[in-house]
Amino acid sequence: MQIPTCSKIILLVRNPFDTIDSYFNLCLTNSHSESLHQNVYEHFEEFFDRFKIAEVGVWAKFNEFWMSKRRGGGGTSWSCVLRIW
């Protein structure tokens, strides 16, 4: 992917817990306005656990990519986030 050259960017970073839960809701409801009932989380507990682990990696790579573009290079270590999962 060709990234346009620019001198500044604004990156809004959501809490990964909120982001991943929101994406899981979107995937299962196919809607931005519906929410899953708690029993759906219980029914898909194993799947949701694997889903969270996979998605936190995507979240970290996305943010690491943009953090590496800032002046001075240097990204951020997301190991603290990965340990929580």
PyMOL commands that set and color helices and strands:
alter all, ss='L'
color gray80, all
select helices_A, chain A and resi 16-29+38-43+45-67+79-84
alter helices_A, ss='H'
color red, helices_A
deselect
rebuild
show_as cartoon
